[in-house]
Amino acid sequence: PDSLRKARAAVEGEGIANVTFRQADIFNLPFADESFDHVFLCFVLEHLPEPAKALAELRRVVKTGGSITVIEGDHGSAFFHPESSEGQQTIHCLTDLQVRAGGNPLIGRQLFPLLSGTGLREVRVSPRFVYVDSSRPSLVEGFIRKTFIAMVAGVKVQAVAAGLMDEAAWDRGIAALCRAAEPGGTFCYTFFKGIGIK
């Protein structure tokens, strides 16, 4: 509900009036078969214990000849300079915790078999590689600091409580990731975009 409130406020702030917001169970959508021309899904499947089941339900509500677009990240694709084993370990904590919660942090690389296995036709998957260095200050701030590092840092309490890292090592690992956002640092990550036709 809080996310929907924020989305409504953002849309209203832009003066957009042709958007409808609904909250529903992705495994049991409140829509008739063949209701939509297109479904767009972004950063959802990685959090689900049964992504293929969700895709089957989404396929159900798409019209014959309609399409589904899915964008997912792949947390195993992150690499950075200067290298740091503790920095890499903080990323592994994030992925381990996501698996323990029933998700799949590596789902980006699996989009083709997932979409094809759902019965979609003409499935195309393409990598969307993000490379950041100090010559791209907006990406340094927006992607490295405010997106990726913030996402990893957000699991500190759970990672330390689970015994995956001690607090001092965690803090050193996050500091190492932050060095990739400083002059001389670099950061790389891959998203995957998949499209299929019903």
DRENTI-703991 format. One record per residue: x, y, z of N, C-alpha, C in turn; residue in three letters. Coordinates in nm, 4 decimals. Each point is the difference from the previous one (the first is absolute). Layout:
# DRENTI-703991
nx / ny / nz / cax / cay / caz / cx / cy / cz / koldo
X / Y / Z / X / Y / Z / X / Y / Z / ALA
...
This chain:
# DRENTI-703991
nx / ny / nz / cax / cay / caz / cx / cy / cz / koldo
0.0812 / -0.1227 / 0.0000 / -0.0812 / 0.1227 / 0.0000 / 0.0844 / 0.1276 / 0.0000 / PRO
0.1116 / -0.0013 / 0.0742 / 0.0850 / 0.1186 / 0.0049 / 0.0605 / 0.0284 / -0.1374 / ASP
0.0425 / -0.1053 / -0.0696 / 0.0562 / 0.0182 / -0.1347 / -0.1048 / 0.0553 / -0.0955 / SER
-0.1236 / -0.0494 / 0.0120 / -0.1068 / 0.0506 / -0.0864 / -0.0290 / 0.1470 / 0.0286 / LEU
0.0033 / 0.0391 / 0.1271 / -0.0211 / 0.1411 / 0.0346 / 0.1081 / 0.0872 / -0.0636 / ARG
0.1242 / -0.0452 / 0.0084 / 0.1105 / 0.0770 / -0.0589 / -0.0129 / 0.0068 / -0.1514 / LYS
-0.0408 / -0.1110 / -0.0620 / -0.0173 / -0.0012 / -0.1458 / -0.1116 / 0.0949 / -0.0418 / ALA
-0.1111 / -0.0041 / 0.0710 / -0.1109 / 0.0916 / -0.0311 / 0.0445 / 0.1454 / 0.0107 / ARG
0.0728 / 0.0314 / 0.1057 / 0.0470 / 0.1375 / 0.0198 / 0.0939 / 0.0422 / -0.1126 / ALA
0.0877 / -0.0904 / -0.0427 / 0.0928 / 0.0321 / -0.1085 / -0.0746 / 0.0254 / -0.1303 / ALA
-0.0981 / -0.0846 / -0.0299 / -0.0782 / 0.0153 / -0.1234 / -0.0828 / 0.1277 / 0.0043 / VAL
-0.0648 / 0.0245 / 0.1121 / -0.0797 / 0.1223 / 0.0135 / 0.0882 / 0.1243 / -0.0089 / GLU
0.1201 / -0.0093 / 0.0554 / 0.0933 / 0.1113 / -0.0066 / 0.0419 / 0.0354 / -0.1418 / GLY
-0.0056 / -0.0989 / -0.0884 / 0.0323 / 0.0228 / -0.1411 / -0.1226 / 0.0370 / -0.0820 / GLU
-0.1171 / 0.0023 / 0.0635 / -0.1222 / 0.0349 / -0.0713 / -0.0533 / -0.1112 / -0.0891 / GLY
0.0404 / -0.1223 / 0.0254 / -0.0457 / -0.1140 / -0.0805 / -0.1298 / -0.0528 / 0.0593 / ILE
-0.1012 / -0.0180 / -0.0848 / -0.1321 / -0.0377 / 0.0520 / -0.0512 / -0.1334 / -0.0546 / ALA
0.0746 / -0.0668 / -0.0864 / -0.0507 / -0.1226 / -0.0619 / 0.0687 / -0.1263 / 0.0527 / ASN
0.0323 / -0.0012 / 0.1279 / 0.0649 / -0.1146 / 0.0629 / -0.0902 / -0.0537 / 0.1103 / VAL
-0.0153 / -0.1324 / 0.0041 / -0.0763 / -0.0642 / 0.1066 / 0.0953 / -0.0865 / 0.0815 / THR
-0.0055 / 0.0104 / 0.1303 / 0.0849 / -0.0793 / 0.0887 / -0.0835 / -0.1093 / 0.0639 / PHE
0.0566 / -0.1221 / 0.0018 / -0.0668 / -0.1128 / 0.0644 / 0.1031 / -0.0790 / 0.0789 / ARG
-0.0406 / -0.0520 / 0.1126 / 0.0846 / -0.0920 / 0.0760 / -0.0647 / -0.1365 / -0.0079 / GLN
0.0785 / -0.1019 / -0.0389 / -0.0564 / -0.1339 / -0.0180 / 0.1079 / -0.1053 / 0.0178 / ALA
-0.0439 / -0.1231 / 0.0102 / 0.0887 / -0.1162 / 0.0099 / 0.0426 / -0.0403 / -0.1403 / ASP
0.1292 / 0.0043 / -0.0283 / 0.0494 / -0.0302 / -0.1338 / -0.0290 / -0.1446 / -0.0414 / ILE
-0.0253 / -0.0875 / 0.0973 / -0.0315 / -0.1397 / -0.0309 / -0.1497 / -0.0222 / -0.0223 / PHE
-0.0791 / 0.1032 / 0.0262 / -0.1460 / -0.0122 / -0.0145 / -0.0560 / 0.1387 / -0.0335 / ASN
0.0247 / 0.0440 / -0.1223 / -0.0366 / 0.1359 / -0.0401 / -0.1507 / 0.0149 / -0.0174 / LEU
-0.0554 / 0.1153 / 0.0378 / -0.1446 / 0.0224 / -0.0076 / -0.0436 / 0.0519 / -0.1376 / PRO
0.0542 / -0.0599 / -0.1061 / -0.0319 / 0.0418 / -0.1354 / -0.0422 / -0.1216 / -0.0825 / PHE
-0.0865 / 0.0235 / -0.0956 / -0.0447 / -0.1071 / -0.0888 / 0.1129 / -0.0422 / -0.0942 / ALA
-0.0119 / -0.1189 / -0.0563 / 0.0938 / -0.0454 / -0.1020 / 0.0057 / 0.1033 / -0.1123 / ASP
0.1177 / 0.0164 / -0.0567 / 0.0196 / 0.0846 / -0.1187 / -0.0498 / 0.1437 / 0.0216 / GLU
0.0385 / 0.0604 / 0.1113 / -0.0424 / 0.1362 / 0.0333 / 0.0937 / 0.1091 / -0.0527 / SER
0.1273 / -0.0303 / -0.0197 / 0.0980 / 0.1047 / -0.0274 / 0.0785 / -0.0262 / -0.1281 / PHE
0.0365 / 0.1102 / -0.0681 / 0.0852 / -0.0093 / -0.1182 / 0.1446 / -0.0290 / 0.0390 / ASP
0.0416 / 0.0540 / 0.1136 / 0.1389 / -0.0129 / 0.0403 / 0.0093 / 0.0015 / 0.1528 / HIS
0.0926 / -0.0771 / 0.0538 / 0.0313 / 0.0017 / 0.1430 / 0.1489 / 0.0308 / 0.0137 / VAL
0.0324 / 0.0943 / 0.0886 / 0.1386 / 0.0377 / 0.0278 / 0.0304 / -0.0311 / 0.1451 / PHE
0.1095 / -0.0698 / 0.0223 / 0.0385 / -0.0463 / 0.1325 / 0.1458 / 0.0366 / 0.0226 / LEU
0.0309 / 0.0653 / 0.1123 / 0.1371 / 0.0431 / 0.0247 / 0.0386 / -0.0280 / 0.1450 / CYS
0.1053 / -0.0782 / 0.0193 / 0.0555 / -0.0321 / 0.1324 / -0.1041 / -0.0651 / 0.0912 / PHE
-0.0792 / -0.0887 / -0.0545 / -0.1019 / -0.0707 / 0.0773 / 0.0348 / -0.1478 / 0.0141 / VAL
0.0330 / -0.0654 / -0.1104 / 0.0198 / -0.1456 / 0.0013 / 0.1099 / -0.0426 / 0.0968 / LEU
0.1021 / 0.0832 / 0.0166 / 0.1120 / -0.0377 / 0.0876 / -0.0439 / -0.0215 / 0.1447 / GLU
-0.1149 / 0.0544 / 0.0376 / -0.0467 / -0.0098 / 0.1383 / -0.1014 / -0.1129 / 0.0214 / HIS
-0.0367 / -0.0707 / -0.1054 / -0.1079 / -0.0985 / 0.0096 / 0.0529 / -0.1427 / 0.0125 / LEU
-0.0637 / -0.0814 / 0.0835 / 0.0420 / -0.1399 / 0.0102 / -0.0382 / -0.0819 / -0.1234 / PRO
-0.1015 / 0.0445 / -0.0743 / -0.0443 / -0.0734 / -0.1193 / -0.0175 / 0.0963 / -0.1180 / GLU
0.1107 / 0.0463 / -0.0572 / -0.0112 / 0.0971 / -0.1087 / -0.0724 / -0.0550 / -0.1226 / PRO
0.0164 / -0.1273 / -0.0300 / -0.0687 / -0.0576 / -0.1164 / -0.1512 / 0.0014 / 0.0196 / ALA
-0.0440 / -0.0227 / 0.1221 / -0.1435 / 0.0041 / 0.0292 / -0.0541 / 0.1419 / -0.0188 / LYS
0.0762 / 0.0998 / 0.0421 / -0.0418 / 0.1392 / -0.0200 / -0.0073 / 0.0332 / -0.1482 / ALA
0.0994 / -0.0452 / -0.0766 / -0.0009 / 0.0265 / -0.1437 / -0.1186 / -0.0670 / -0.0682 / LEU
-0.0359 / -0.1196 / 0.0436 / -0.1160 / -0.0682 / -0.0577 / -0.1278 / 0.0790 / 0.0254 / ALA
-0.0119 / 0.0579 / 0.1185 / -0.1171 / 0.0807 / 0.0316 / -0.0010 / 0.1294 / -0.0813 / GLU
0.1140 / 0.0612 / -0.0178 / 0.0095 / 0.1197 / -0.0831 / -0.0321 / -0.0325 / -0.1461 / LEU
0.0479 / -0.1144 / -0.0479 / -0.0301 / -0.0423 / -0.1371 / -0.1507 / -0.0170 / -0.0178 / ARG
-0.0661 / -0.0506 / 0.1017 / -0.1447 / -0.0206 / -0.0069 / -0.0740 / 0.1294 / -0.0291 / ARG
0.0437 / 0.1108 / 0.0594 / -0.0746 / 0.1256 / -0.0141 / 0.0418 / 0.0810 / -0.1236 / VAL
0.1006 / -0.0482 / -0.0739 / 0.0434 / 0.0677 / -0.1222 / -0.0784 / -0.0558 / -0.1186 / VAL
-0.0401 / 0.0901 / -0.0892 / -0.0732 / -0.0414 / -0.1195 / 0.0888 / -0.0827 / -0.0924 / LYS
-0.0592 / -0.0898 / -0.0747 / 0.0734 / -0.0741 / -0.1016 / 0.0614 / 0.1005 / -0.0975 / THR
0.1281 / -0.0141 / -0.0236 / 0.0724 / 0.0962 / -0.0827 / 0.0595 / 0.1139 / 0.0810 / GLY
-0.0397 / 0.0105 / 0.1278 / 0.0557 / 0.1013 / 0.0888 / 0.1376 / -0.0416 / 0.0509 / GLY
0.0592 / 0.0843 / 0.0814 / 0.1379 / -0.0256 / 0.0420 / 0.0216 / 0.0243 / 0.1490 / SER
0.1079 / -0.0594 / 0.0475 / 0.0462 / 0.0194 / 0.1380 / 0.1458 / 0.0437 / -0.0066 / ILE
0.0314 / 0.1063 / 0.0718 / 0.1389 / 0.0456 / 0.0137 / 0.0402 / -0.0150 / 0.1456 / THR
0.1157 / -0.0598 / 0.0213 / 0.0526 / -0.0209 / 0.1355 / 0.1419 / 0.0570 / 0.0061 / VAL
0.0271 / 0.0800 / 0.1021 / 0.1360 / 0.0472 / 0.0258 / 0.0397 / -0.0460 / 0.1395 / ILE
0.1144 / -0.0656 / 0.0071 / 0.0522 / -0.0483 / 0.1278 / 0.1505 / 0.0232 / 0.0054 / GLU
0.0495 / 0.0199 / 0.1195 / 0.1437 / 0.0099 / 0.0200 / 0.0600 / -0.1368 / 0.0237 / GLY
0.1286 / -0.0018 / 0.0148 / 0.0734 / -0.1227 / 0.0314 / 0.1115 / 0.0391 / 0.0949 / ASP
-0.0245 / -0.0196 / 0.1301 / 0.0951 / 0.0476 / 0.1003 / 0.1348 / -0.0714 / -0.0073 / HIS
0.0038 / -0.1135 / -0.0657 / 0.1277 / -0.0690 / -0.0194 / 0.0858 / 0.0646 / -0.1075 / GLY
-0.0554 / 0.0973 / -0.0716 / 0.0744 / 0.0641 / -0.1085 / 0.0759 / 0.1241 / 0.0465 / SER
-0.0107 / 0.0357 / 0.1270 / 0.0652 / 0.1219 / 0.0496 / 0.1500 / -0.0219 / 0.0177 / ALA
0.0783 / 0.0897 / -0.0574 / 0.1434 / 0.0008 / 0.0294 / 0.0488 / 0.1438 / -0.0007 / PHE
0.1100 / 0.0227 / 0.0683 / 0.0406 / 0.1372 / 0.0271 / 0.1504 / 0.0083 / 0.0191 / PHE
0.0496 / 0.1231 / -0.0079 / 0.1417 / 0.0306 / 0.0220 / 0.0064 / 0.1219 / 0.0918 / HIS
0.0861 / 0.0026 / 0.0993 / 0.0957 / -0.1029 / 0.0383 / -0.0691 / -0.1241 / 0.0568 / PRO
0.0563 / -0.1146 / -0.0307 / -0.0573 / -0.1254 / 0.0484 / 0.0138 / -0.0108 / 0.1512 / GLU
-0.0936 / -0.0735 / 0.0601 / 0.0031 / -0.0224 / 0.1438 / -0.0786 / -0.1261 / 0.0312 / SER
0.0635 / -0.0928 / 0.0684 / -0.0714 / -0.1237 / 0.0352 / -0.1122 / 0.0296 / 0.0988 / SER
0.0201 / 0.0958 / 0.0914 / -0.1066 / 0.0331 / 0.0949 / -0.1147 / 0.0736 / -0.0692 / GLU
0.0327 / 0.0844 / -0.0978 / -0.1055 / 0.0636 / -0.0784 / -0.0820 / -0.1037 / -0.0744 / GLY
0.0686 / -0.0965 / -0.0606 / -0.0705 / -0.1064 / -0.0711 / -0.0826 / -0.0847 / 0.0974 / GLN
0.0522 / -0.0192 / 0.1200 / -0.0723 / -0.0798 / 0.0990 / -0.1310 / 0.0671 / 0.0428 / GLN
-0.0023 / 0.1345 / 0.0052 / -0.1259 / 0.0667 / 0.0350 / -0.1056 / -0.0271 / -0.1071 / THR
0.0428 / -0.0039 / -0.1264 / -0.0928 / -0.0317 / -0.1090 / -0.0502 / -0.1432 / 0.0146 / ILE
0.0907 / -0.0913 / 0.0363 / -0.0407 / -0.1403 / 0.0215 / -0.0997 / -0.0105 / 0.1147 / HIS
0.0146 / 0.0834 / 0.1017 / -0.0984 / 0.0004 / 0.1096 / -0.1381 / 0.0347 / -0.0540 / CYS
-0.0063 / 0.1028 / -0.0838 / -0.1270 / 0.0390 / -0.0603 / -0.0605 / -0.1165 / -0.0776 / LEU
0.0803 / -0.0647 / -0.0834 / -0.0537 / -0.1097 / -0.0816 / -0.0389 / -0.1199 / 0.0868 / THR
0.0806 / -0.0316 / 0.1004 / -0.0334 / -0.1119 / 0.0893 / -0.1323 / 0.0252 / 0.0727 / ASP
-0.0165 / 0.1218 / 0.0502 / -0.1237 / 0.0323 / 0.0716 / -0.1208 / -0.0039 / -0.0932 / LEU
0.0183 / 0.0422 / -0.1236 / -0.1109 / -0.0038 / -0.0951 / -0.0407 / -0.1442 / -0.0296 / GLN
0.0969 / -0.0882 / -0.0137 / -0.0292 / -0.1426 / -0.0219 / -0.0718 / -0.0576 / 0.1220 / VAL
0.0477 / 0.0337 / 0.1181 / -0.0635 / -0.0492 / 0.1228 / -0.1453 / 0.0469 / 0.0117 / ARG
-0.0295 / 0.1166 / -0.0563 / -0.1363 / 0.0541 / 0.0044 / -0.0873 / -0.0555 / -0.1127 / ALA
0.0571 / -0.0888 / -0.0820 / -0.0776 / -0.0621 / -0.1071 / 0.0135 / 0.0686 / -0.1345 / GLY
0.0913 / 0.0964 / -0.0114 / 0.0182 / 0.0710 / -0.1259 / 0.1157 / -0.0552 / -0.0811 / GLY
0.0305 / 0.0680 / -0.1089 / 0.1068 / -0.0434 / -0.0901 / 0.0781 / 0.1227 / -0.0467 / ASN
0.1140 / 0.0297 / 0.0629 / 0.0766 / 0.1189 / -0.0352 / 0.0717 / -0.0106 / -0.1343 / PRO
-0.0003 / -0.1178 / -0.0610 / 0.0668 / -0.0218 / -0.1287 / -0.1008 / -0.0208 / -0.1122 / LEU
-0.1223 / 0.0435 / 0.0189 / -0.1072 / -0.0337 / -0.0932 / 0.0171 / 0.0644 / -0.1373 / ILE
0.0726 / 0.1111 / -0.0079 / 0.0184 / 0.0652 / -0.1291 / 0.0517 / -0.0941 / -0.1062 / GLY
0.0976 / -0.0821 / 0.0351 / 0.0610 / -0.0920 / -0.0974 / -0.0926 / -0.1155 / -0.0352 / ARG
-0.1119 / -0.0117 / 0.0711 / -0.0932 / -0.1102 / -0.0236 / -0.1283 / 0.0426 / -0.0718 / GLN
-0.0053 / 0.1246 / -0.0475 / -0.1239 / 0.0486 / -0.0600 / -0.0408 / -0.0777 / -0.1247 / LEU
0.0948 / -0.0366 / -0.0844 / -0.0387 / -0.0711 / -0.1225 / -0.0717 / -0.1316 / 0.0308 / PHE
0.0580 / -0.0890 / 0.0813 / -0.0742 / -0.1234 / 0.0284 / -0.1301 / 0.0231 / 0.0760 / PRO
-0.0037 / 0.1010 / 0.0859 / -0.1239 / 0.0287 / 0.0728 / -0.1116 / 0.0436 / -0.0947 / LEU
0.0297 / 0.0965 / -0.0863 / -0.1011 / 0.0498 / -0.0925 / -0.0396 / -0.1066 / -0.1017 / LEU
0.0972 / -0.0705 / -0.0529 / -0.0295 / -0.1066 / -0.0969 / -0.0811 / -0.1107 / 0.0645 / SER
0.0343 / -0.0344 / 0.1223 / -0.0690 / -0.1076 / 0.0713 / -0.1437 / 0.0323 / 0.0344 / GLY
-0.0343 / 0.1283 / -0.0049 / -0.1368 / 0.0425 / 0.0275 / -0.0865 / -0.0088 / -0.1250 / THR
0.0614 / -0.0352 / -0.1125 / -0.0756 / -0.0126 / -0.1243 / -0.0021 / 0.1258 / -0.0839 / GLY
0.0810 / 0.0982 / 0.0346 / 0.0077 / 0.1203 / -0.0833 / 0.0816 / -0.0295 / -0.1256 / LEU
-0.0342 / 0.0693 / -0.1094 / 0.0685 / -0.0184 / -0.1284 / 0.0963 / 0.1154 / -0.0243 / ARG
0.0897 / -0.0220 / -0.0937 / 0.0925 / 0.1048 / -0.0451 / 0.0690 / 0.0689 / 0.1169 / GLU
0.0412 / -0.0786 / 0.0960 / 0.0651 / 0.0557 / 0.1195 / 0.1376 / 0.0547 / -0.0384 / VAL
0.0248 / 0.1224 / 0.0417 / 0.1289 / 0.0644 / -0.0213 / 0.0478 / 0.0563 / 0.1340 / ARG
0.1235 / -0.0306 / 0.0334 / 0.0590 / 0.0533 / 0.1235 / 0.1284 / 0.0720 / -0.0375 / VAL
0.0182 / 0.1185 / 0.0565 / 0.1222 / 0.0756 / -0.0274 / 0.0565 / 0.0543 / 0.1310 / SER
0.1344 / -0.0062 / 0.0141 / 0.0625 / 0.0572 / 0.1193 / 0.0045 / 0.1512 / -0.0113 / PRO
-0.0147 / 0.0653 / 0.1132 / 0.0118 / 0.1461 / 0.0078 / 0.1106 / 0.0286 / 0.0998 / ARG
0.1193 / 0.0188 / -0.0519 / 0.1194 / 0.0134 / 0.0817 / 0.0145 / 0.1428 / 0.0486 / PHE
0.0217 / 0.0171 / 0.1300 / 0.0240 / 0.1324 / 0.0575 / 0.1459 / 0.0055 / 0.0428 / VAL
0.0711 / 0.0945 / -0.0559 / 0.1386 / 0.0235 / 0.0396 / 0.0089 / 0.1433 / 0.0514 / TYR
0.0624 / 0.0179 / 0.1172 / 0.0078 / 0.1325 / 0.0614 / 0.1430 / 0.0295 / 0.0432 / VAL
0.0458 / 0.1187 / -0.0360 / 0.1254 / 0.0528 / 0.0538 / -0.0200 / 0.1487 / 0.0283 / ASP
0.1031 / 0.0692 / 0.0461 / -0.0164 / 0.1391 / 0.0434 / -0.0313 / 0.0959 / -0.1143 / SER
0.0088 / -0.0457 / -0.1244 / -0.0379 / 0.0870 / -0.1114 / -0.1520 / 0.0085 / -0.0146 / SER
-0.0728 / -0.0795 / 0.0789 / -0.1465 / -0.0007 / -0.0023 / -0.0534 / 0.0282 / 0.1414 / ARG
0.0149 / 0.1226 / 0.0460 / -0.0341 / 0.0302 / 0.1402 / -0.1452 / -0.0291 / 0.0363 / PRO
-0.0936 / 0.0161 / -0.0924 / -0.1403 / -0.0270 / 0.0344 / -0.0212 / -0.1492 / 0.0263 / SER
0.0721 / -0.0857 / -0.0728 / -0.0113 / -0.1446 / 0.0247 / 0.0766 / -0.0410 / 0.1257 / LEU
0.1102 / 0.0677 / 0.0281 / 0.0735 / -0.0282 / 0.1247 / -0.0947 / 0.0191 / 0.1176 / VAL
-0.0686 / 0.1144 / 0.0004 / -0.0900 / 0.0302 / 0.1110 / -0.1281 / -0.0834 / -0.0075 / GLU
-0.0635 / -0.0005 / -0.1168 / -0.1310 / -0.0637 / -0.0140 / 0.0035 / -0.1505 / -0.0010 / GLY
0.1011 / -0.0584 / -0.0638 / 0.0020 / -0.1462 / -0.0090 / 0.0890 / -0.0649 / 0.1058 / PHE
0.1276 / 0.0420 / 0.0072 / 0.0886 / -0.0667 / 0.0970 / -0.0445 / 0.0297 / 0.1432 / ILE
-0.0111 / 0.1275 / 0.0342 / -0.0268 / 0.0356 / 0.1400 / -0.1465 / -0.0221 / 0.0392 / ARG
-0.0918 / 0.0573 / -0.0766 / -0.1398 / 0.0022 / 0.0430 / -0.0803 / -0.1226 / -0.0408 / LYS
0.0547 / -0.0815 / -0.0883 / -0.0725 / -0.1210 / -0.0398 / 0.0715 / -0.1240 / 0.0511 / THR
0.1172 / -0.0293 / -0.0561 / 0.0623 / -0.1286 / 0.0330 / 0.0523 / -0.0046 / 0.1436 / PHE
0.0824 / 0.0954 / 0.0381 / 0.0548 / -0.0033 / 0.1368 / -0.1125 / 0.0124 / 0.1024 / ILE
-0.0990 / 0.0847 / -0.0278 / -0.1129 / 0.0132 / 0.0932 / -0.0744 / -0.1322 / 0.0153 / ALA
-0.0157 / -0.0736 / -0.1103 / -0.0685 / -0.1294 / 0.0058 / 0.0796 / -0.0993 / 0.0862 / MET
0.1306 / -0.0069 / -0.0230 / 0.0846 / -0.0913 / 0.0788 / 0.0028 / 0.0431 / 0.1460 / VAL
0.0231 / 0.1284 / 0.0246 / 0.0076 / 0.0501 / 0.1378 / -0.1290 / -0.0247 / 0.0767 / ALA
-0.1109 / -0.0076 / -0.0707 / -0.1297 / -0.0209 / 0.0642 / -0.0179 / -0.1345 / 0.0669 / GLY
0.0895 / -0.0950 / -0.0262 / -0.0141 / -0.1322 / 0.0633 / 0.1028 / -0.0227 / 0.1108 / VAL
0.0647 / 0.1063 / 0.0459 / 0.1037 / -0.0147 / 0.1026 / -0.0514 / -0.0730 / 0.1238 / LYS
-0.1113 / 0.0448 / 0.0554 / -0.0511 / -0.0585 / 0.1242 / -0.0250 / -0.1489 / -0.0183 / VAL
-0.0646 / -0.0370 / -0.1102 / -0.0306 / -0.1420 / -0.0250 / 0.1280 / -0.0815 / -0.0230 / GLN
0.0961 / 0.0571 / -0.0730 / 0.1243 / -0.0726 / -0.0298 / 0.0800 / -0.0261 / 0.1264 / ALA
0.0111 / 0.1019 / 0.0855 / 0.0751 / -0.0166 / 0.1251 / -0.0743 / -0.0965 / 0.0925 / VAL
-0.1329 / 0.0139 / 0.0102 / -0.0788 / -0.0894 / 0.0860 / 0.0081 / -0.1444 / -0.0461 / ALA
0.0116 / -0.0207 / -0.1315 / 0.0088 / -0.1368 / -0.0534 / 0.1408 / -0.0570 / 0.0096 / ALA
0.0945 / 0.0823 / 0.0451 / 0.1375 / -0.0466 / 0.0133 / 0.0743 / -0.0097 / -0.1321 / GLY
-0.0489 / 0.0678 / -0.1022 / 0.0661 / -0.0058 / -0.1299 / 0.1272 / 0.0841 / -0.0023 / LEU
0.0015 / 0.1087 / 0.0772 / 0.1181 / 0.0850 / 0.0173 / -0.0108 / 0.0641 / 0.1372 / MET
0.1151 / 0.0316 / 0.0605 / -0.0091 / 0.0774 / 0.1234 / -0.0095 / 0.1481 / -0.0374 / ASP
-0.0411 / 0.0805 / 0.0951 / -0.0308 / 0.1402 / -0.0298 / 0.1216 / 0.0773 / -0.0519 / GLU
0.1164 / -0.0247 / 0.0564 / 0.1203 / 0.0730 / -0.0431 / 0.0354 / -0.0355 / -0.1442 / ALA
-0.0068 / -0.1283 / -0.0325 / 0.0292 / -0.0420 / -0.1379 / -0.1034 / 0.0569 / -0.0959 / ALA
-0.1268 / 0.0017 / 0.0440 / -0.1062 / 0.0568 / -0.0838 / 0.0299 / 0.1466 / -0.0318 / TRP
0.0342 / 0.0766 / 0.1039 / 0.0267 / 0.1423 / -0.0200 / 0.1181 / 0.0209 / -0.0940 / ASP
0.1035 / -0.0846 / 0.0115 / 0.1134 / 0.0102 / -0.0927 / -0.0434 / -0.0347 / -0.1422 / ARG
-0.0883 / -0.0977 / -0.0119 / -0.0484 / -0.0396 / -0.1326 / -0.0792 / 0.1113 / -0.0666 / GLY
-0.0879 / 0.0647 / 0.0753 / -0.0773 / 0.1115 / -0.0562 / 0.0932 / 0.1156 / -0.0363 / ILE
0.0996 / 0.0257 / 0.0843 / 0.0979 / 0.1057 / -0.0310 / 0.0738 / -0.0332 / -0.1295 / ALA
0.0288 / -0.1283 / -0.0211 / 0.0675 / -0.0412 / -0.1237 / -0.0890 / 0.0236 / -0.1216 / ALA
-0.1302 / -0.0311 / 0.0130 / -0.0923 / 0.0280 / -0.1106 / -0.0058 / 0.1504 / -0.0270 / LEU
0.0036 / 0.0789 / 0.1058 / -0.0050 / 0.1453 / -0.0159 / 0.1221 / 0.0528 / -0.0750 / CYS
0.1140 / -0.0685 / 0.0117 / 0.1195 / 0.0448 / -0.0733 / -0.0203 / -0.0093 / -0.1511 / ARG
-0.0890 / -0.0901 / -0.0441 / -0.0293 / -0.0083 / -0.1433 / -0.0708 / 0.1256 / -0.0491 / ALA
-0.0587 / 0.0767 / 0.0917 / -0.0699 / 0.1240 / -0.0355 / 0.0907 / 0.1223 / 0.0118 / ALA
0.1248 / -0.0224 / 0.0344 / 0.0952 / 0.1097 / 0.0126 / 0.0840 / 0.0115 / -0.1266 / GLU
0.0706 / 0.1130 / -0.0193 / 0.0860 / 0.0121 / -0.1184 / 0.0967 / -0.1178 / -0.0112 / PRO
0.0084 / -0.0568 / -0.1189 / 0.0848 / -0.1173 / -0.0224 / -0.0738 / -0.1306 / 0.0165 / GLY
-0.1205 / 0.0049 / 0.0560 / -0.0795 / -0.1215 / 0.0169 / -0.0888 / -0.0259 / -0.1206 / GLY
-0.0397 / -0.1259 / -0.0155 / -0.0943 / -0.0371 / -0.1063 / -0.0972 / -0.1041 / 0.0547 / THR
-0.1158 / -0.0081 / -0.0649 / -0.1021 / -0.0942 / 0.0433 / -0.0757 / -0.0503 / -0.1227 / PHE
-0.0296 / -0.1296 / -0.0018 / -0.0707 / -0.0607 / -0.1126 / -0.1123 / -0.0899 / 0.0517 / CYS
-0.1104 / -0.0019 / -0.0740 / -0.1147 / -0.0820 / 0.0380 / -0.0803 / -0.0279 / -0.1258 / TYR
-0.0674 / -0.1159 / -0.0032 / -0.0797 / -0.0354 / -0.1168 / -0.1457 / -0.0226 / 0.0373 / THR
-0.0874 / 0.0697 / -0.0700 / -0.1439 / -0.0255 / 0.0026 / -0.0337 / -0.0808 / -0.1245 / PHE
-0.1122 / -0.0696 / 0.0035 / -0.0460 / -0.0740 / -0.1170 / -0.1436 / 0.0391 / -0.0313 / PHE
-0.0278 / 0.0224 / -0.1281 / -0.1341 / 0.0342 / -0.0464 / -0.0487 / -0.1124 / -0.0895 / LYS
-0.1143 / -0.0588 / 0.0368 / -0.0593 / -0.1080 / -0.0779 / -0.1370 / 0.0398 / -0.0509 / GLY
-0.0287 / -0.0350 / -0.1238 / -0.1303 / 0.0277 / -0.0622 / -0.0506 / -0.1279 / -0.0644 / ILE
-0.1274 / -0.0306 / 0.0200 / -0.0613 / -0.1158 / -0.0642 / -0.1406 / 0.0316 / -0.0459 / GLY
-0.0473 / -0.0723 / -0.1008 / -0.1326 / 0.0185 / -0.0584 / -0.0874 / -0.1190 / 0.0367 / ILE
-0.1257 / 0.0288 / 0.0337 / -0.0944 / -0.1082 / 0.0297 / -0.0626 / -0.0507 / -0.1309 / LYS
